[in-house]
Amino acid sequence: MQDARISDIVVPIRGRDSGRPMLVVGVSAGYLLLANGKNRRFERPKRKKRRHTEYRAPCDGWTREKLLSTGRLSNNDVRKALALYAENIDSEERGEIQNG
């Protein structure tokens, strides 16, 4: 299991937000700060224990660069990164159905 870092996409496995992909926007003493751009805005991220999340994938390069260089993203940027991840997952699942 890979350890999540800033700008990775994780899915909470406990709590109200469980099952919904979120972007790691910060790290604080054993906790991940998560945002999805809608319910959880970048300005007020959800603080979640690492063990209550599951790593899924790194986000796209543009979002990673912007977050690491400026330390800030707009909520629209967060939503776009999660949409790209969802699009990637959908295309992989379609490929498996066609090949399988």
Biopython code that builds the backbone (N, CA, C, O; Angstrom):
import numpy as np
from Bio.PDB.StructureBuilder import StructureBuilder

atoms = [
    (1, "MET", "N", (0.848, -1.187, 0.000)),
    (1, "MET", "CA", (0.000, 0.000, 0.000)),
    (1, "MET", "C", (0.890, 1.246, 0.000)),
    (1, "MET", "O", (1.804, 1.371, 0.815)),
    (2, "GLN", "N", (0.612, 2.141, -0.907)),
    (2, "GLN", "CA", (1.418, 3.351, -1.037)),
    (2, "GLN", "C", (0.921, 4.427, -0.084)),
    (2, "GLN", "O", (-0.279, 4.559, 0.155)),
    (3, "ASP", "N", (1.857, 5.188, 0.452)),
    (3, "ASP", "CA", (1.526, 6.269, 1.372)),
    (3, "ASP", "C", (1.154, 7.517, 0.578)),
    (3, "ASP", "O", (1.881, 7.904, -0.337)),
    (4, "ALA", "N", (0.045, 8.143, 0.912)),
    (4, "ALA", "CA", (-0.436, 9.319, 0.189)),
    (4, "ALA", "C", (0.384, 10.551, 0.542)),
    (4, "ALA", "O", (0.771, 10.756, 1.693)),
    (5, "ARG", "N", (0.639, 11.367, -0.478)),
    (5, "ARG", "CA", (1.357, 12.630, -0.307)),
    (5, "ARG", "C", (0.470, 13.768, -0.810)),
    (5, "ARG", "O", (-0.626, 13.542, -1.325)),
    (6, "ILE", "N", (0.963, 14.982, -0.652)),
    (6, "ILE", "CA", (0.225, 16.140, -1.156)),
    (6, "ILE", "C", (0.025, 15.972, -2.659)),
    (6, "ILE", "O", (0.955, 15.601, -3.376)),
    (7, "SER", "N", (-1.163, 16.239, -3.122)),
    (7, "SER", "CA", (-1.617, 16.199, -4.514)),
    (7, "SER", "C", (-1.974, 14.799, -4.998)),
    (7, "SER", "O", (-2.173, 14.611, -6.198)),
    (8, "ASP", "N", (-2.061, 13.816, -4.116)),
    (8, "ASP", "CA", (-2.527, 12.487, -4.501)),
    (8, "ASP", "C", (-4.043, 12.412, -4.320)),
    (8, "ASP", "O", (-4.641, 13.216, -3.604)),
    (9, "ILE", "N", (-4.637, 11.441, -4.976)),
    (9, "ILE", "CA", (-6.071, 11.227, -4.846)),
    (9, "ILE", "C", (-6.281, 10.017, -3.935)),
    (9, "ILE", "O", (-5.700, 8.953, -4.151)),
    (10, "VAL", "N", (-7.117, 10.199, -2.919)),
    (10, "VAL", "CA", (-7.418, 9.137, -1.964)),
    (10, "VAL", "C", (-8.931, 9.013, -1.829)),
    (10, "VAL", "O", (-9.687, 9.896, -2.235)),
    (11, "VAL", "N", (-9.348, 7.896, -1.249)),
    (11, "VAL", "CA", (-10.762, 7.681, -0.963)),
    (11, "VAL", "C", (-10.890, 7.381, 0.526)),
    (11, "VAL", "O", (-10.287, 6.423, 1.011)),
    (12, "PRO", "N", (-11.661, 8.178, 1.260)),
    (12, "PRO", "CA", (-11.888, 7.881, 2.675)),
    (12, "PRO", "C", (-12.641, 6.551, 2.813)),
    (12, "PRO", "O", (-13.559, 6.275, 2.041)),
    (13, "ILE", "N", (-12.258, 5.738, 3.785)),
    (13, "ILE", "CA", (-12.937, 4.461, 3.999)),
    (13, "ILE", "C", (-13.767, 4.474, 5.277)),
    (13, "ILE", "O", (-14.422, 3.482, 5.597)),
    (14, "ARG", "N", (-13.749, 5.570, 5.999)),
    (14, "ARG", "CA", (-14.548, 5.736, 7.207)),
    (14, "ARG", "C", (-15.208, 7.109, 7.171)),
    (14, "ARG", "O", (-14.648, 8.063, 6.633)),
    (15, "GLY", "N", (-16.396, 7.198, 7.744)),
    (15, "GLY", "CA", (-17.050, 8.491, 7.903)),
    (15, "GLY", "C", (-18.027, 8.844, 6.809)),
    (15, "GLY", "O", (-18.308, 8.040, 5.919)),
    (16, "ARG", "N", (-18.533, 10.036, 6.885)),
    (16, "ARG", "CA", (-19.568, 10.533, 5.990)),
    (16, "ARG", "C", (-19.131, 10.592, 4.534)),
    (16, "ARG", "O", (-19.932, 10.348, 3.631)),
    (17, "ASP", "N", (-17.861, 10.916, 4.303)),
    (17, "ASP", "CA", (-17.348, 11.070, 2.942)),
    (17, "ASP", "C", (-16.796, 9.770, 2.368)),
    (17, "ASP", "O", (-16.151, 9.800, 1.320)),
    (18, "SER", "N", (-17.024, 8.642, 3.010)),
    (18, "SER", "CA", (-16.411, 7.393, 2.558)),
    (18, "SER", "C", (-16.870, 7.048, 1.139)),
    (18, "SER", "O", (-18.037, 7.207, 0.782)),
    (19, "GLY", "N", (-15.914, 6.573, 0.350)),
    (19, "GLY", "CA", (-16.201, 6.154, -1.014)),
    (19, "GLY", "C", (-16.099, 7.241, -2.064)),
    (19, "GLY", "O", (-16.172, 6.942, -3.256)),
    (20, "ARG", "N", (-15.935, 8.479, -1.668)),
    (20, "ARG", "CA", (-15.848, 9.596, -2.619)),
    (20, "ARG", "C", (-14.394, 10.019, -2.780)),
    (20, "ARG", "O", (-13.727, 10.298, -1.783)),
    (21, "PRO", "N", (-13.887, 10.074, -4.007)),
    (21, "PRO", "CA", (-12.488, 10.484, -4.193)),
    (21, "PRO", "C", (-12.263, 11.929, -3.737)),
    (21, "PRO", "O", (-13.105, 12.801, -3.950)),
    (22, "MET", "N", (-11.109, 12.159, -3.104)),
    (22, "MET", "CA", (-10.747, 13.491, -2.634)),
    (22, "MET", "C", (-9.268, 13.729, -2.904)),
    (22, "MET", "O", (-8.485, 12.785, -3.012)),
    (23, "LEU", "N", (-8.899, 14.989, -3.011)),
    (23, "LEU", "CA", (-7.527, 15.385, -3.278)),
    (23, "LEU", "C", (-6.843, 15.761, -1.971)),
    (23, "LEU", "O", (-7.405, 16.490, -1.154)),
    (24, "VAL", "N", (-5.624, 15.256, -1.779)),
    (24, "VAL", "CA", (-4.842, 15.613, -0.593)),
    (24, "VAL", "C", (-4.239, 16.991, -0.840)),
    (24, "VAL", "O", (-3.406, 17.155, -1.731)),
    (25, "VAL", "N", (-4.659, 17.979, -0.054)),
    (25, "VAL", "CA", (-4.171, 19.352, -0.234)),
    (25, "VAL", "C", (-3.184, 19.759, 0.848)),
    (25, "VAL", "O", (-2.618, 20.851, 0.798)),
    (26, "GLY", "N", (-2.976, 18.882, 1.830)),
    (26, "GLY", "CA", (-2.020, 19.173, 2.883)),
    (26, "GLY", "C", (-1.821, 17.980, 3.790)),
    (26, "GLY", "O", (-2.610, 17.035, 3.774)),
    (27, "VAL", "N", (-0.769, 18.025, 4.577)),
    (27, "VAL", "CA", (-0.452, 16.963, 5.538)),
    (27, "VAL", "C", (-0.149, 17.629, 6.870)),
    (27, "VAL", "O", (0.556, 18.637, 6.920)),
    (28, "SER", "N", (-0.684, 17.062, 7.958)),
    (28, "SER", "CA", (-0.494, 17.662, 9.274)),
    (28, "SER", "C", (-0.433, 16.573, 10.342)),
    (28, "SER", "O", (-1.468, 16.022, 10.714)),
    (29, "ALA", "N", (0.747, 16.259, 10.836)),
    (29, "ALA", "CA", (0.977, 15.362, 11.975)),
    (29, "ALA", "C", (0.126, 14.091, 11.951)),
    (29, "ALA", "O", (-0.695, 13.882, 12.844)),
    (30, "GLY", "N", (0.310, 13.258, 10.956)),
    (30, "GLY", "CA", (-0.425, 12.000, 10.878)),
    (30, "GLY", "C", (-1.803, 12.117, 10.264)),
    (30, "GLY", "O", (-2.521, 11.123, 10.162)),
    (31, "TYR", "N", (-2.177, 13.297, 9.859)),
    (31, "TYR", "CA", (-3.476, 13.534, 9.236)),
    (31, "TYR", "C", (-3.286, 14.018, 7.795)),
    (31, "TYR", "O", (-2.281, 14.644, 7.459)),
    (32, "LEU", "N", (-4.264, 13.716, 6.969)),
    (32, "LEU", "CA", (-4.313, 14.259, 5.610)),
    (32, "LEU", "C", (-5.393, 15.317, 5.575)),
    (32, "LEU", "O", (-6.439, 15.158, 6.204)),
    (33, "LEU", "N", (-5.157, 16.392, 4.852)),
    (33, "LEU", "CA", (-6.162, 17.433, 4.653)),
    (33, "LEU", "C", (-6.747, 17.216, 3.267)),
    (33, "LEU", "O", (-6.038, 17.319, 2.266)),
    (34, "LEU", "N", (-8.045, 16.916, 3.207)),
    (34, "LEU", "CA", (-8.697, 16.505, 1.971)),
    (34, "LEU", "C", (-9.731, 17.520, 1.508)),
    (34, "LEU", "O", (-10.441, 18.120, 2.315)),
    (35, "ALA", "N", (-9.803, 17.702, 0.193)),
    (35, "ALA", "CA", (-10.798, 18.598, -0.398)),
    (35, "ALA", "C", (-11.346, 17.964, -1.667)),
    (35, "ALA", "O", (-10.655, 17.199, -2.340)),
    (36, "ASN", "N", (-12.601, 18.293, -1.989)),
    (36, "ASN", "CA", (-13.166, 17.840, -3.260)),
    (36, "ASN", "C", (-13.709, 19.001, -4.087)),
    (36, "ASN", "O", (-14.216, 18.781, -5.187)),
    (37, "GLY", "N", (-13.617, 20.221, -3.588)),
    (37, "GLY", "CA", (-14.028, 21.399, -4.347)),
    (37, "GLY", "C", (-15.509, 21.700, -4.279)),
    (37, "GLY", "O", (-15.938, 22.751, -4.755)),
    (38, "LYS", "N", (-16.307, 20.814, -3.704)),
    (38, "LYS", "CA", (-17.747, 21.035, -3.580)),
    (38, "LYS", "C", (-18.113, 21.157, -2.110)),
    (38, "LYS", "O", (-18.154, 22.260, -1.565)),
    (39, "ASN", "N", (-18.380, 20.016, -1.463)),
    (39, "ASN", "CA", (-18.735, 20.024, -0.041)),
    (39, "ASN", "C", (-17.538, 20.427, 0.805)),
    (39, "ASN", "O", (-17.663, 21.199, 1.755)),
    (40, "ARG", "N", (-16.386, 19.897, 0.450)),
    (40, "ARG", "CA", (-15.146, 20.204, 1.156)),
    (40, "ARG", "C", (-14.310, 21.127, 0.295)),
    (40, "ARG", "O", (-13.635, 20.682, -0.634)),
    (41, "ARG", "N", (-14.357, 22.397, 0.601)),
    (41, "ARG", "CA", (-13.658, 23.404, -0.176)),
    (41, "ARG", "C", (-12.182, 23.407, 0.182)),
    (41, "ARG", "O", (-11.792, 22.908, 1.237)),
    (42, "PHE", "N", (-11.362, 23.972, -0.699)),
    (42, "PHE", "CA", (-9.922, 24.058, -0.455)),
    (42, "PHE", "C", (-9.636, 24.866, 0.804)),
    (42, "PHE", "O", (-8.685, 24.574, 1.529)),
    (43, "GLU", "N", (-10.450, 25.876, 1.064)),
    (43, "GLU", "CA", (-10.229, 26.762, 2.208)),
    (43, "GLU", "C", (-10.486, 26.065, 3.543)),
    (43, "GLU", "O", (-9.902, 26.447, 4.557)),
    (44, "ARG", "N", (-11.344, 25.058, 3.557)),
    (44, "ARG", "CA", (-11.687, 24.327, 4.785)),
    (44, "ARG", "C", (-11.644, 22.826, 4.524)),
    (44, "ARG", "O", (-12.689, 22.178, 4.467)),
    (45, "PRO", "N", (-10.450, 22.271, 4.367)),
    (45, "PRO", "CA", (-10.349, 20.840, 4.046)),
    (45, "PRO", "C", (-10.722, 19.951, 5.230)),
    (45, "PRO", "O", (-10.667, 20.362, 6.389)),
    (46, "LYS", "N", (-11.100, 18.728, 4.896)),
    (46, "LYS", "CA", (-11.421, 17.728, 5.913)),
    (46, "LYS", "C", (-10.131, 17.134, 6.451)),
    (46, "LYS", "O", (-9.263, 16.734, 5.675)),
    (47, "ARG", "N", (-9.996, 17.072, 7.754)),
    (47, "ARG", "CA", (-8.829, 16.482, 8.401)),
    (47, "ARG", "C", (-9.157, 15.012, 8.669)),
    (47, "ARG", "O", (-10.087, 14.700, 9.413)),
    (48, "LYS", "N", (-8.386, 14.119, 8.058)),
    (48, "LYS", "CA", (-8.674, 12.693, 8.139)),
    (48, "LYS", "C", (-7.417, 11.920, 8.483)),
    (48, "LYS", "O", (-6.353, 12.209, 7.936)),
    (49, "LYS", "N", (-7.511, 10.946, 9.377)),
    (49, "LYS", "CA", (-6.360, 10.112, 9.710)),
    (49, "LYS", "C", (-5.946, 9.303, 8.484)),
    (49, "LYS", "O", (-6.783, 8.841, 7.709)),
    (50, "ARG", "N", (-4.628, 9.144, 8.330)),
    (50, "ARG", "CA", (-4.100, 8.391, 7.188)),
    (50, "ARG", "C", (-4.686, 6.987, 7.103)),
    (50, "ARG", "O", (-4.986, 6.501, 6.013)),
    (51, "ARG", "N", (-4.845, 6.346, 8.239)),
    (51, "ARG", "CA", (-5.314, 4.960, 8.226)),
    (51, "ARG", "C", (-6.785, 4.836, 7.823)),
    (51, "ARG", "O", (-7.261, 3.736, 7.545)),
    (52, "HIS", "N", (-7.502, 5.958, 7.790)),
    (52, "HIS", "CA", (-8.899, 5.949, 7.367)),
    (52, "HIS", "C", (-9.068, 6.344, 5.906)),
    (52, "HIS", "O", (-10.171, 6.671, 5.466)),
    (53, "THR", "N", (-7.966, 6.311, 5.156)),
    (53, "THR", "CA", (-8.019, 6.619, 3.725)),
    (53, "THR", "C", (-7.327, 5.520, 2.939)),
    (53, "THR", "O", (-6.522, 4.760, 3.477)),
    (54, "GLU", "N", (-7.650, 5.452, 1.676)),
    (54, "GLU", "CA", (-7.044, 4.479, 0.774)),
    (54, "GLU", "C", (-6.489, 5.227, -0.439)),
    (54, "GLU", "O", (-7.213, 5.963, -1.109)),
    (55, "TYR", "N", (-5.206, 5.032, -0.712)),
    (55, "TYR", "CA", (-4.560, 5.686, -1.848)),
    (55, "TYR", "C", (-5.145, 5.143, -3.141)),
    (55, "TYR", "O", (-5.373, 3.940, -3.264)),
    (56, "ARG", "N", (-5.392, 6.031, -4.114)),
    (56, "ARG", "CA", (-5.899, 5.601, -5.408)),
    (56, "ARG", "C", (-4.932, 5.922, -6.542)),
    (56, "ARG", "O", (-4.572, 5.034, -7.315)),
    (57, "ALA", "N", (-4.505, 7.191, -6.652)),
    (57, "ALA", "CA", (-3.658, 7.565, -7.792)),
    (57, "ALA", "C", (-3.059, 8.940, -7.567)),
    (57, "ALA", "O", (-3.552, 9.711, -6.743)),
    (58, "PRO", "N", (-1.989, 9.250, -8.303)),
    (58, "PRO", "CA", (-1.508, 10.636, -8.284)),
    (58, "PRO", "C", (-2.434, 11.482, -9.158)),
    (58, "PRO", "O", (-3.081, 10.955, -10.063)),
    (59, "CYS", "N", (-2.498, 12.770, -8.899)),
    (59, "CYS", "CA", (-3.322, 13.624, -9.760)),
    (59, "CYS", "C", (-2.519, 13.992, -11.015)),
    (59, "CYS", "O", (-1.360, 13.603, -11.156)),
    (60, "ASP", "N", (-3.135, 14.724, -11.899)),
    (60, "ASP", "CA", (-2.461, 15.116, -13.137)),
    (60, "ASP", "C", (-1.291, 16.051, -12.839)),
    (60, "ASP", "O", (-1.256, 16.696, -11.791)),
    (61, "GLY", "N", (-0.344, 16.122, -13.758)),
    (61, "GLY", "CA", (0.884, 16.888, -13.559)),
    (61, "GLY", "C", (0.672, 18.377, -13.356)),
    (61, "GLY", "O", (1.349, 18.995, -12.533)),
    (62, "TRP", "N", (-0.266, 18.961, -14.100)),
    (62, "TRP", "CA", (-0.505, 20.406, -13.997)),
    (62, "TRP", "C", (-0.981, 20.772, -12.592)),
    (62, "TRP", "O", (-0.491, 21.732, -11.997)),
    (63, "THR", "N", (-1.928, 20.012, -12.069)),
    (63, "THR", "CA", (-2.461, 20.288, -10.733)),
    (63, "THR", "C", (-1.378, 20.094, -9.679)),
    (63, "THR", "O", (-1.253, 20.904, -8.760)),
    (64, "ARG", "N", (-0.598, 19.030, -9.806)),
    (64, "ARG", "CA", (0.483, 18.760, -8.853)),
    (64, "ARG", "C", (1.477, 19.910, -8.832)),
    (64, "ARG", "O", (1.854, 20.383, -7.760)),
    (65, "GLU", "N", (1.907, 20.369, -10.015)),
    (65, "GLU", "CA", (2.869, 21.476, -10.102)),
    (65, "GLU", "C", (2.316, 22.747, -9.472)),
    (65, "GLU", "O", (3.011, 23.428, -8.718)),
    (66, "LYS", "N", (1.071, 23.060, -9.781)),
    (66, "LYS", "CA", (0.476, 24.290, -9.253)),
    (66, "LYS", "C", (0.361, 24.239, -7.733)),
    (66, "LYS", "O", (0.676, 25.216, -7.053)),
    (67, "LEU", "N", (-0.090, 23.102, -7.196)),
    (67, "LEU", "CA", (-0.246, 22.983, -5.749)),
    (67, "LEU", "C", (1.101, 23.031, -5.041)),
    (67, "LEU", "O", (1.230, 23.692, -4.011)),
    (68, "LEU", "N", (2.098, 22.348, -5.571)),
    (68, "LEU", "CA", (3.399, 22.320, -4.911)),
    (68, "LEU", "C", (4.153, 23.641, -5.048)),
    (68, "LEU", "O", (4.905, 24.014, -4.147)),
    (69, "SER", "N", (3.965, 24.351, -6.155)),
    (69, "SER", "CA", (4.689, 25.612, -6.336)),
    (69, "SER", "C", (4.024, 26.781, -5.610)),
    (69, "SER", "O", (4.716, 27.598, -5.002)),
    (70, "THR", "N", (2.697, 26.872, -5.663)),
    (70, "THR", "CA", (2.012, 28.009, -5.043)),
    (70, "THR", "C", (1.421, 27.678, -3.680)),
    (70, "THR", "O", (1.191, 28.572, -2.865)),
    (71, "GLY", "N", (1.173, 26.394, -3.429)),
    (71, "GLY", "CA", (0.534, 26.005, -2.178)),
    (71, "GLY", "C", (-0.950, 26.307, -2.162)),
    (71, "GLY", "O", (-1.582, 26.276, -1.105)),
    (72, "ARG", "N", (-1.507, 26.597, -3.315)),
    (72, "ARG", "CA", (-2.908, 27.017, -3.407)),
    (72, "ARG", "C", (-3.526, 26.493, -4.692)),
    (72, "ARG", "O", (-2.866, 26.444, -5.730)),
    (73, "LEU", "N", (-4.791, 26.102, -4.622)),
    (73, "LEU", "CA", (-5.587, 25.714, -5.788)),
    (73, "LEU", "C", (-6.962, 26.343, -5.652)),
    (73, "LEU", "O", (-7.437, 26.593, -4.544)),
    (74, "SER", "N", (-7.590, 26.593, -6.775)),
    (74, "SER", "CA", (-8.984, 27.028, -6.708)),
    (74, "SER", "C", (-9.841, 25.770, -6.570)),
    (74, "SER", "O", (-9.393, 24.668, -6.888)),
    (75, "ASN", "N", (-11.051, 25.937, -6.103)),
    (75, "ASN", "CA", (-11.945, 24.790, -5.980)),
    (75, "ASN", "C", (-12.256, 24.203, -7.340)),
    (75, "ASN", "O", (-12.496, 23.001, -7.458)),
    (76, "ASN", "N", (-12.254, 25.030, -8.363)),
    (76, "ASN", "CA", (-12.463, 24.553, -9.719)),
    (76, "ASN", "C", (-11.306, 23.634, -10.146)),
    (76, "ASN", "O", (-11.534, 22.614, -10.797)),
    (77, "ASP", "N", (-10.076, 23.993, -9.784)),
    (77, "ASP", "CA", (-8.916, 23.149, -10.093)),
    (77, "ASP", "C", (-9.031, 21.785, -9.410)),
    (77, "ASP", "O", (-8.692, 20.760, -10.002)),
    (78, "VAL", "N", (-9.506, 21.776, -8.178)),
    (78, "VAL", "CA", (-9.681, 20.526, -7.435)),
    (78, "VAL", "C", (-10.716, 19.654, -8.135)),
    (78, "VAL", "O", (-10.502, 18.457, -8.322)),
    (79, "ARG", "N", (-11.842, 20.259, -8.523)),
    (79, "ARG", "CA", (-12.896, 19.504, -9.209)),
    (79, "ARG", "C", (-12.409, 18.950, -10.539)),
    (79, "ARG", "O", (-12.745, 17.823, -10.900)),
    (80, "LYS", "N", (-11.611, 19.739, -11.280)),
    (80, "LYS", "CA", (-11.071, 19.269, -12.558)),
    (80, "LYS", "C", (-10.139, 18.083, -12.373)),
    (80, "LYS", "O", (-10.190, 17.125, -13.145)),
    (81, "ALA", "N", (-9.288, 18.139, -11.355)),
    (81, "ALA", "CA", (-8.361, 17.030, -11.090)),
    (81, "ALA", "C", (-9.137, 15.757, -10.757)),
    (81, "ALA", "O", (-8.776, 14.676, -11.222)),
    (82, "LEU", "N", (-10.189, 15.873, -9.965)),
    (82, "LEU", "CA", (-10.987, 14.698, -9.615)),
    (82, "LEU", "C", (-11.785, 14.194, -10.818)),
    (82, "LEU", "O", (-12.001, 12.990, -10.953)),
    (83, "ALA", "N", (-12.225, 15.102, -11.691)),
    (83, "ALA", "CA", (-12.941, 14.696, -12.898)),
    (83, "ALA", "C", (-12.013, 13.939, -13.849)),
    (83, "ALA", "O", (-12.421, 12.952, -14.461)),
    (84, "LEU", "N", (-10.769, 14.401, -13.975)),
    (84, "LEU", "CA", (-9.800, 13.684, -14.811)),
    (84, "LEU", "C", (-9.540, 12.290, -14.269)),
    (84, "LEU", "O", (-9.419, 11.338, -15.040)),
    (85, "TYR", "N", (-9.454, 12.159, -12.959)),
    (85, "TYR", "CA", (-9.260, 10.853, -12.331)),
    (85, "TYR", "C", (-10.456, 9.946, -12.638)),
    (85, "TYR", "O", (-10.277, 8.788, -13.015)),
    (86, "ALA", "N", (-11.672, 10.471, -12.477)),
    (86, "ALA", "CA", (-12.880, 9.677, -12.729)),
    (86, "ALA", "C", (-12.963, 9.265, -14.189)),
    (86, "ALA", "O", (-13.366, 8.143, -14.496)),
    (87, "GLU", "N", (-12.586, 10.157, -15.088)),
    (87, "GLU", "CA", (-12.594, 9.858, -16.521)),
    (87, "GLU", "C", (-11.603, 8.737, -16.827)),
    (87, "GLU", "O", (-11.894, 7.845, -17.623)),
    (88, "ASN", "N", (-10.450, 8.786, -16.203)),
    (88, "ASN", "CA", (-9.427, 7.754, -16.374)),
    (88, "ASN", "C", (-9.941, 6.398, -15.904)),
    (88, "ASN", "O", (-9.753, 5.388, -16.583)),
    (89, "ILE", "N", (-10.580, 6.378, -14.761)),
    (89, "ILE", "CA", (-11.123, 5.137, -14.197)),
    (89, "ILE", "C", (-12.196, 4.574, -15.120)),
    (89, "ILE", "O", (-12.219, 3.371, -15.378)),
    (90, "ASP", "N", (-13.090, 5.433, -15.621)),
    (90, "ASP", "CA", (-14.153, 4.981, -16.513)),
    (90, "ASP", "C", (-13.591, 4.366, -17.788)),
    (90, "ASP", "O", (-14.077, 3.332, -18.247)),
    (91, "SER", "N", (-12.568, 4.999, -18.362)),
    (91, "SER", "CA", (-11.996, 4.472, -19.601)),
    (91, "SER", "C", (-11.293, 3.133, -19.356)),
    (91, "SER", "O", (-11.325, 2.257, -20.220)),
    (92, "GLU", "N", (-10.659, 2.964, -18.193)),
    (92, "GLU", "CA", (-10.025, 1.686, -17.862)),
    (92, "GLU", "C", (-11.067, 0.592, -17.692)),
    (92, "GLU", "O", (-10.858, -0.535, -18.140)),
    (93, "GLU", "N", (-12.195, 0.913, -17.045)),
    (93, "GLU", "CA", (-13.239, -0.076, -16.857)),
    (93, "GLU", "C", (-13.864, -0.467, -18.190)),
    (93, "GLU", "O", (-14.168, -1.640, -18.403)),
    (94, "ARG", "N", (-14.061, 0.496, -19.092)),
    (94, "ARG", "CA", (-14.601, 0.187, -20.417)),
    (94, "ARG", "C", (-13.661, -0.735, -21.182)),
    (94, "ARG", "O", (-14.105, -1.644, -21.885)),
    (95, "GLY", "N", (-12.365, -0.495, -21.042)),
    (95, "GLY", "CA", (-11.368, -1.330, -21.707)),
    (95, "GLY", "C", (-11.398, -2.758, -21.198)),
    (95, "GLY", "O", (-11.264, -3.698, -21.982)),
    (96, "GLU", "N", (-11.573, -2.934, -19.886)),
    (96, "GLU", "CA", (-11.655, -4.272, -19.307)),
    (96, "GLU", "C", (-12.898, -5.005, -19.775)),
    (96, "GLU", "O", (-12.849, -6.209, -20.030)),
    (97, "ILE", "N", (-14.012, -4.292, -19.892)),
    (97, "ILE", "CA", (-15.266, -4.919, -20.341)),
    (97, "ILE", "C", (-15.113, -5.379, -21.788)),
    (97, "ILE", "O", (-15.531, -6.487, -22.123)),
    (98, "GLN", "N", (-14.522, -4.553, -22.651)),
    (98, "GLN", "CA", (-14.352, -4.912, -24.045)),
    (98, "GLN", "C", (-13.369, -6.065, -24.220)),
    (98, "GLN", "O", (-13.567, -6.930, -25.074)),
    (99, "ASN", "N", (-12.305, -6.076, -23.407)),
    (99, "ASN", "CA", (-11.290, -7.125, -23.527)),
    (99, "ASN", "C", (-11.708, -8.410, -22.825)),
    (99, "ASN", "O", (-11.246, -9.492, -23.188)),
    (100, "GLY", "N", (-12.567, -8.303, -21.833)),
    (100, "GLY", "CA", (-12.921, -9.460, -21.002)),
    (100, "GLY", "C", (-14.089, -10.150, -21.496)),
    (100, "GLY", "O", (-14.514, -11.145, -20.908)),
]
sb = StructureBuilder()
sb.init_structure("model")
sb.init_model(0)
sb.init_chain("A")
sb.init_seg("    ")
for serial, (resi, resn, name, xyz) in enumerate(atoms, 1):
    if name == "N":
        sb.init_residue(resn, " ", resi, " ")
    sb.init_atom(name, np.array(xyz, "f"), 0.0, 1.0, " ", f" {name:<3s}", serial, name[0])
structure = sb.get_structure()
